Amino acid sequence: MTAHDELRLLPWAGPEGKPCYLSTDDRDGFMSRLADNIESIQLGTAAELLEQATESLTEEQADPEDLRLLARELAGALRDVLRVATSRGHLLEVNPHHL
């Protein structure tokens, strides 16, 4: 098992929105791979939403309701990306030789 300060923040929230952590030395284990795959999906979704937002903001006749929906989706994607960045930043702090 890893030390307490080496817990990995997982890319999903637990009950009541509380963070979930993984404690393992096996970076190729099932849960580690699952977390990596979900992070990859979240980052891809964020990239797609950013492209959509960039296009929508250049439209002079953009529908306000569509923009509100896009803003909500962007907020969710930003939350996910921030969680990934926090998790990855923590991993880099704990294991600087992985740079």
C-alpha positions as CSV (number, residue, x, y, z in Angstrom):
1,M,0.0,0.0,0.0
2,T,1.0,3.6,-0.5
3,A,1.7,6.1,2.2
4,H,-1.3,8.2,3.3
5,D,0.2,11.2,1.4
6,E,0.4,9.2,-1.8
7,L,-3.4,8.6,-2.2
8,R,-4.6,9.3,-5.7
9,L,-7.6,11.6,-6.1
10,L,-10.0,9.7,-8.4
11,P,-11.8,11.5,-11.2
12,W,-15.3,10.9,-9.7
13,A,-17.0,12.1,-6.5
14,G,-18.4,9.8,-3.8
15,P,-21.6,10.2,-1.9
16,E,-22.6,13.8,-1.2
17,G,-19.9,15.0,-3.7
18,K,-17.0,14.0,-1.4
19,P,-13.7,13.2,-3.1
20,C,-12.7,9.5,-3.6
21,Y,-9.1,8.3,-3.2
22,L,-7.2,5.2,-4.3
23,S,-4.4,3.7,-2.2
24,T,-2.3,1.3,-4.3
25,D,1.2,0.8,-5.4
26,D,0.0,-0.9,-8.6
27,R,-0.3,1.9,-11.3
28,D,-1.4,-0.9,-13.7
29,G,-4.1,-2.2,-11.5
30,F,-7.8,-2.2,-12.5
31,M,-8.8,0.9,-10.5
32,S,-5.8,2.8,-11.7
33,R,-6.5,2.0,-15.3
34,L,-10.2,2.8,-14.8
35,A,-9.3,6.2,-13.4
36,D,-6.8,6.8,-16.2
37,N,-9.5,6.0,-18.8
38,I,-12.1,8.2,-17.2
39,E,-9.7,11.1,-16.9
40,S,-8.9,10.6,-20.6
41,I,-12.6,10.8,-21.5
42,Q,-13.1,13.8,-19.3
43,L,-10.2,15.7,-20.9
44,G,-11.5,14.8,-24.4
45,T,-15.0,16.0,-23.5
46,A,-13.5,19.3,-22.2
47,A,-11.6,19.8,-25.4
48,E,-14.7,19.2,-27.5
49,L,-16.7,21.6,-25.4
50,L,-14.0,24.2,-25.7
51,E,-14.1,23.9,-29.5
52,Q,-17.9,24.2,-29.4
53,A,-17.8,27.2,-27.1
54,T,-15.2,28.9,-29.4
55,E,-17.5,28.4,-32.4
56,S,-20.6,29.5,-30.5
57,L,-19.1,32.7,-29.2
58,T,-18.3,33.9,-32.8
59,E,-22.0,33.5,-33.8
60,E,-23.8,36.8,-33.6
61,Q,-27.2,35.1,-33.4
62,A,-26.3,32.5,-30.8
63,D,-29.4,31.3,-28.9
64,P,-29.2,32.4,-25.2
65,E,-30.7,29.1,-24.0
66,D,-28.0,27.1,-26.0
67,L,-25.3,29.3,-24.5
68,R,-26.7,28.7,-21.0
69,L,-26.6,24.9,-21.6
70,L,-23.1,25.2,-23.0
71,A,-22.0,27.2,-19.9
72,R,-23.4,24.5,-17.6
73,E,-21.6,21.8,-19.6
74,L,-18.4,23.9,-19.6
75,A,-18.6,24.3,-15.8
76,G,-18.9,20.6,-15.3
77,A,-16.0,19.9,-17.7
78,L,-13.9,22.5,-15.8
79,R,-14.7,20.8,-12.5
80,D,-13.6,17.5,-14.0
81,V,-10.4,18.9,-15.5
82,L,-9.6,20.7,-12.3
83,R,-9.9,17.4,-10.4
84,V,-7.6,15.7,-12.9
85,A,-5.1,18.5,-12.6
86,T,-5.2,18.4,-8.9
87,S,-4.7,14.6,-8.9
88,R,-1.9,14.7,-11.4
89,G,-0.3,17.7,-9.6
90,H,-0.3,15.8,-6.4
91,L,1.2,12.7,-8.1
92,L,4.0,14.9,-9.5
93,E,4.7,16.4,-6.0
94,V,4.9,13.0,-4.4
95,N,6.8,11.3,-7.3
96,P,8.9,14.0,-9.0
97,H,11.0,11.4,-10.8
98,H,7.9,10.7,-13.0
99,L,8.4,14.0,-14.9
